[in-house]
Each structure stands twice: as structure tokens, then as C-alpha cells.
Amino acid sequence: MSTIKEYFDSLRGKSVAVIGMGVSNVPLIRMMLRADLKVTVRDKSPRERAEEVAGELESLGARLKLGGEYLDGLDKHDVIFRTPGLSPNTPEIQQALEHGCVLTSEMELFFQLCPCRIIGVTGSDGKTTTTTLISEFLKEAGYNVYLGGNIGKPLLPDVAGMTAEDVAVVELSSFQLMTMGQSPNVAVFTNLSPNHLDYHHTMEEYTAAKLNIFSHQKPGDVAVFNFDNDITRSLARTAPAGSVLFSRKQRLEEGVYLRDGAIWLTNRMGSREVLPLSDIQLPGVHNIENYMAAIAAVDGLVPDKCVRAVARRFTGVEHRIELVRELDGVKYYNDSIGTSPTRTMACLDSFPQKLILIAGGYDKGVPFTQLGAEIVHKVKTLVLLGATAKAIRQAVEQVDGFSGSGLEIVQTDDLAGAVAAARQAAQPGDVVVLSPACAAFDQFKNFMERGKAFKELVSAL
């Protein structure tokens, strides 16, 4: 089945369930309903919290099963499209599989039908910036680029208009990768550290999900790995196709590395300087790594001059160490994408001075021990909020040297209180940054909503 029409024709007479009325699934549901397929939409949200979307889908012919019993009777369907937020290990899904149901997802269907080259990016940190850089490099080189996946836009509605000469660049979360049976032509693995352990429960399951980014590759495909990350370096040896390493810390005999203040690339064609670090507008050594990963991904596709042109103008992605404003000599940065301790540590490393840090949020079951040590060394005032405030505080207070560090800790009820406390603590020349080290789900829908709220609060000061 090479087209979306052929796939939908194969579903005629079958019962289809779509779990979740989120960003990725609603376009898929609309497409199937307009193709006159029998679709039941299941979502844990009660009707009153999703009335607008529910009403629209119902008017198109969908059957709805909403609320706490949304998974009841799941095994009655022939095909189930899973939302990334629901683990395939959920008992109701496992029971449906035992009854012969076919489990798939919007992203899996896109991979099945996409007619062009796919470049996929995963990792614990750096996914979105690396994905965006790759797409910008390709657009600068004249390609027609489709950017989406976990970065926010489902690409399945675009698949009918894609050609073999186009390129799809997709960010892939562990949730999306968990049941994937195909891998992108170019797979980028930025790094790996403990994350989303509330969902995966073990680091082993989290790692296993990420492996699908490259484990199904075919001859001629390539996988890009971070040499400086112990886990991804070891995984590079298991890649079934070609692999490329990048390193910020060590000069490599082959791969992407630093030399004489620039990013260099060595392959079978020789060695060359690709990008002077002075051209990069983004702060932080982690962004050097993001550039290195992106450069490795487009080698052979994009001329170096296009890489340099993008670097000179690209100032970052929203919610990623984004300067909101300067007020009374104090700079306020939004790093709401800092949803893990490693992301927040990378943010702290991006500034030469001690910061006023706003942190805390939803508990993903990730330890804060290492973050606590970094905070003691790199933060002057710590403002905490959310479900993890107590755990982060304990991690900080247990660090040797905390008592003599002069670090002040303030705990607040919400983001508005945190911004107010940060402003009160700040002096001219200080930097205030929201980098929570946690997801936003305890008080916000997602990190984008949290970042927007932060920017509104800071702009109103």
C-alpha cells in the first residue's frame, strides 16, 4: 500500500479505534472520517473538557467514548491507533493484542506511506534544536522540507503531496518510538540520560524504546551518535547500517569534532572545516553539540556554505534559553524546554555567572542528585515551585559545601509567585532563568504553555 487512499481502502468494513484527541491524532481522525471509515475516538478527558473537538468529530461521524472508562471494550476493534502518551504495555492494549487487534500509530503510518527521505532525531536532550537546525540547513540548500513529529506538527496530512525529492525531518520521542517497526533513513541520537521514568518505569525500557530510531535501518542508511555520551557511544556499535560519531571533547579520526575553534568533519573524502564556532549565535556548549549532530546528519546533502549561512542568522527556538526582556539591568530568559535535570544543567553551563534559577514541576521519577551539585556551584538564588520543589531542595541541601555557598532558596506556590520572588532577589547585572528540570503537567498542559505564561508574567513586570 503506497498511498493513503490505498491504506484507507484496506480499512473498509473494519472497526477502527483512535486513542487520544491530541495534536497528532485529530488530523488523522478527520481524514478517516472523510473517507467514510468506521471510527471510535477514545479519550480519557470528560466531554466537558473537550467539547469543541468532540463536537466536531461527532458531527463528522465519529463515535466517542470519553472519560474514565475510555479503554473499556478496546478489544472489540480490528485496528487501534495509539496516542504516544499511552503506553503499549497498558493492560487493555495488551488484552486487545491477544484478541488479534492490530496496534499502530499516526507516526507509524506516516513512516509506512512517506515517499521521501526521512531524517529522524531522538535523544534525552537537544532534539528540537537539532531537528530545527537540520530542517534549516536543508531549506537553505533548496530542498522542499516537511518538519514535524514530536516538534508539534503531524505530517500524515501532507504525505499525499510529498515527492521522492522532498525531505521529511521528524523529532521522535521515546513514546512514539516504542512500537515503531521502521527507522528513518538518517537517524540522529543526540544523547541519553534518565528521563520519563514515570512512563517507562525503568531505564532499560526507556533505552529500548529509543533504539528503534536506528534498529530497523537498511543498507545505505546512516545513524549519528554522540561519542561523548557513554550510552550512545556504546550503542553505535550495534547500528545495522552505517554510523557517524560526533564529539565536542575529543578529536575523532572519523566523524564530526572540534579543532582550532571550529567544527570539522572527517570522512572517506578527507577532512574539512565546516563551521567556525564564532558563527554560532546560540549560547551554551550543548548547542555546539546540537550543531555537530545536525552537520553529521546532512553531510553529503547540504553544502558547508549553507550551514554557515544558517548559523549566522539562527537565534534559537522558542522556550530554549530565549531572552524575554531586560528590565532594570536584569535579563530574563525562558528555558521552559528544560524538562529534565540534564537540560537544566546545560542551561546553567550556558552563562558565565551565577544565576537566579526558577525550577520545579511535575515529577517524572528522575533523580536530582547531580542537578543539586550543579545548582550549588552555579546558582545564587533558587526559586522552587511545583510537585518536585521538596525533592530538588533536598538534593541541593545534601550537597557538600551547600552551607557555605551563600545560596538562597525560596519556595513559592505558583509561577506568578516565582517570578515575583526572582525579581525581588535580582540586582542589576543578574540573569533570571526559568529552567524547571521537570515537565509542566502539574500546573500546565505542556512546556509551551508554561513558557508562554512565564513570558507574559515577565513582560507585565
Secondary structure, 3 states (H helix, E strand, C coil): CCCHHHHHHHCCCCEEEEECCCCCHHHHHHHHHHCCCEEEEEECCCHHHCHHHHHHHHHCCCEEEECCCCCCCHHHCCEEECCCCCCCCCHHHHHHHHCCCEEECHHHHHHHHCCCEEEEEECCCCHHHHHHHHHHHHHHCCCCEEEEECCCCCCHHHHHHCCCCCEEEEECCHHHHCCCCCCCCEEEECCCCCCCHHHHCCHHHHHHHHHCCCCCCCCCCEEEEECCCHHHHHHHHHCCCEEEEEECCCCCCCEEEEECCEEEEEECCEEEEEEEHHHCCCCCHHHHHHHHHHHHHHCCCCCHHHHHHHHHHCCCCCCCCEEEEEECCEEEEECCCCCCHHHHHHHHHCCCCCEEEEECCECCCCCCHHHHHHHHHHEEEEEECCCCHHHHHHHHHCCCCCCCCCCEEEECCCHHHHHHHHHHHCCCCCEEEECCCCECCCCCCCHHHHHHHHHHHHHCC
